[in-house]
């Protein structure tokens, strides 16, 4: 019996290795869990073509939006674990939405195989210039002096902008009313128009308004000050390091993918990210190139989920 088990294990290892060596033998689907045009979609399309060249098979980007990334992520989680159905992972689809929505039909920590974190985008806290404060210190003082008087806009309940702002409120002991919108575009438009005075948004979508002085940036969630906003401090600089969290754009597949296939994909993406043209296109979106290991990406996903799950519990957040 032991001999049979050992032989079976040996054949399984040989078969897995052989599959990895020949992989891929057909096109690979890379599913974006949002509509075309956003930063998630842009990142996917920037790497898809060169990744296909590196692997010797086409990488075809498909978009399947809905539920803040949930619909697309669910499809990826239910795919065959053979490396031919991959998905783009975001903080919204793997951390913030799962943290606030107990009915999501997948487990972020057990139903996926992380491959690599491709890039990360800073977030920015911005206000309408007519609001009054001119920096973070005066902004926070104004909030504390008038608890509950002001409101902030977000791209929708459960998204990273909503949850990051709730983390900010929790840490600063302030109360600001949440006004959810159907996407970052409408939320930005109303903040620029002065309908809502505050927004915390991904840098790429907010930056044009900041450059035009239609929004005033007062803090950024980034490892260090940004070249495009050299006078704006990071959240760490203003004493709120836990808020210094970026939005990430990684690649994952369904659980159970062979390690050899994961490693092959990881190495191929890393090679693509060394291309100066690819790096520039990613950095032009306001994002930072990452390119880490599967294990490091898995740790990042868990860390983000744990942070936002704690925010949900302490702030008593619900989808209603």
N, C-alpha and C positions, 0 to 999 in steps of 0.2 A: 504493500500500500504506500509506504514512504517513497519507494522508488518511483511509483506512478505519479505521486504528487510532485516529486522533484523534476521528473521528466516534463510534466505538464507546465510547471513554472518555467523551466528552461525554454520550452517551445514558445510560451507566451512572451518571454523576454526577447527571444530572437525575432518573433513576429512583430513585436512592437518596434524594435530597432530597424527592421527591414522596412516597415511602413514609414517610419520617420525619414529614412534615407531616400525613399522614393517620393515622399510628400514634397510639394503638391503635384498631383497629376491632372488636376482640373481647376477651373476658376474658383476663387474664394470670394464669398460674400462678406462685405463689411457693412453691417447695419447701423445706421445713424438713427437714434430714437427721437429725433426731432425733425421738423420740416426743413427743407433746403434753405440755405442763405445765412444761417446763424454761425457762430464761431465753431460749434461742434461739427457742423457740416463742412465748413471750410478746412478744418484740421484734417478731417477724414479724406477729403479730396486732394489735399496737398500731398499726403503720404501714399495714397492708393496706387497711383501710376508708377512711381519709382519702386515701391514695395513689390509690385507685380513683376517689374523687370528683374529685381533682385531674386525673387523666388522662381521665376520662369513661368509663371501663370498669371493671368489677369486677376486683379483685385477689384471687384465690382461694388461700388457704393450704392446702397439702397437706403431710402428714407422711410421711416415708419413712425410718425409722431403720434402723440396722444398721452394724456395722463402725466404730463411732466417727465416724460421719458420712460414711464412704466410699461406701456404697450410694446415698445421696441425691445426693452430689456427682457420682458417676459418671453418674447419670441426667441431671443438668443439663448435664454436659459433652457428652453425646451428643444433646442436643436440637437442633432447628433454630435457627440464629442469627438469629431474626427478632424477638426481644424479647418473645415470648409465653410463654417458659419460662425463668424466673429461679430462682435458688436463694439461700438464706442461706448465707454463707460464715463458717466459724469457724476459729479457730486449729487446732483438732483436725483438721478436714477438709482444710485447705489447708497446714498446716505440720507439726504434730507427728507425725501418723500417716504422711503421705508421707515424712517424714524417717527414720522407723524401719522402714517397711515397703516394701522395694524392689519388691514384687509388686502394689502399687496400680495399677490399670489406667488411670490418667490422670496427666498431667503438670501439677502445680499451676501452673507458670509459663507454660505454653504452651497449655493446653486450655480456658482460661476467658477471659472478658472482664470485668474488674472494673468495677463501676458506681459504688459508693459504700460507705464504711464508715459504718454507721448509728450504732452505739454501741459502747462498750467497757466491760468490767466489771473492776474491781480483783480481784486475788487476795490471799488472806490466809494467812499461816503461823500456825497455831494449835496449841496443845498441851492435853492434859488437865491441869486445874489441879493434880492430885495428882502430876504428873510431877516437879515440883521447881523448875525455873527460873521466874523472875518477869519476865524481860525477855530481849531478844535476846542481850545480852552474856553473861549467865549460861547461856543455852541453848547458845550456840556453845561456850563453855568446857566444858560438860558433854559435848557430843558429841566434842570433841577429846580429852578425858581418857579417853573410853571408846569408842574406835573399834570399830564393828561391833556394839556391844552393843544399840543401839536400832533401832526400825523406824518406818516411816511408812506411812500408808494413802493410796491414791489411788483415783480412779474407774475405773482400768483402765490396762493397759499401752498406751502410745502417746498417751494423752490429755495435755492441757496440764498437769494437776496433776502427773502422773508426770514429764514432761519438764522442767518448771520446777524441780521438786525436784532432779532430776539436775543441772541447771545450778547450783543452789545448792551441791550436794555438790562439784561440780567446782571451783567458785570458792573454796570454804572449805577444801578438802582434807579433807573428812570422809567417813566411810562410814556410811550408814544403810541398813538393809535395806528394800527396797521390798515392800509387801504390796498387790497389786492387788485391787480389788473390782469387782463388776459394777454400777458406778454410784456417784455421790457419796453417795447416801442411806445405803447400807450402810457405806460407809467412814466417814462422819460418825458413824453410830450406834456403831460399834465404838471410835472415838476418844473419844467422850463416855463410853462405858462403861468405858474404860480398857484395852480389849484391845490397842489400839495407842496409843502416846502422842502421835504427831505426825501432822498432816495439813496439806497445802497445798491450798486449795480456792477456788472462786469465792466472792466475798463474799456474794452473795444467799443461798446455801444455808447458809453457815456462820454468818451474822450472828445469826439467832435464838438459836443455842446460845451465842454470845459474849455477847449481851445478857442471857441467863439465867445467865451465869457458869458454864456447863457446859463451856465452852472458854475458853482464855486466848489472845488474839491478841497476837503479839509482833512482827510486821512485816507491812506491806502493800505490794503491788505496785501503785502508783498514782503519778500525777505529783506529788501533794502529799498531806499528811495529810488524812484523810477527816473530814467533820463528824460522822459517826456513831461514829468511833473517834479522837477528837482526841489521845489520849495514846499512840497506837501509831505508831511511826516508819515511814517508807517504807524500802524496801531501799536506796535511794540514801543515806538518812541513816545507815544502819549500814555504809556502805562497799561495798555490793553492787549498784551501779547496773544492771549487766546483768540482774539478776533482776527489775528494776522493769518487768515486762511484764504487760500486761493481756490479757484474753480479748476478742476483737472479734466483732461480729455485723454483717456487711456483705452487700451484694447483688452477685451476679455472674451472668453468663450464659455460654453456650458461646462458644468462640472464633469470631471472624469477625462479630460483631454490628456493624451500621453505626454509625459514630461519631455520626451525627445522632440515632439512637435512644438510644444510651448517654447522650448529652448531655441529651436530653429527659427521660429517666428520672432522671438525676442532679439536674436542676433541680427536677423534681417532688418528689423525696424531700426535697431541701433545704427546699422550701417547706413541706412537711408538718412537718418538724422545727422550724420556726419557731413552730408552734402551741403555746402554753403548756400546753394540756391534754395534748398528745402528749408534750412534753418531761417533764412531771410523771410521766406513767405510765411512761416509760422510766427516769427517775431513781428512781422508787419501787422498781424492781427492784435498786437499788444500782449501776446503770450510769451512764455519762457519755455525753451526746450528742456525736457527732463530726461527721458530715456533711461529708466532704472531697471532693476531686476524684477522677475515675477514675484519673488518673495517680498521685496520692498513695496511693490504696488499693492499686494495683498494687505500689508501692514497699514498702508495709507488709507485704503478703503475702510478697514476696521476702525482706524483712529477717527476718521470723519464720521462714521456712523455712531460711534460711542459718544462723540462730542455732541452731536445733534440730538441723539436720544436723550441725553441728560438735559439739554435745553428744553425739549418737549415736556419732560416730566417737571422740571423746575418752574417753567413758565405756564404749565397746564394748558398746552396748546392742543387744539383739535382741528379737524377739517371743517367744522361748522363755522 
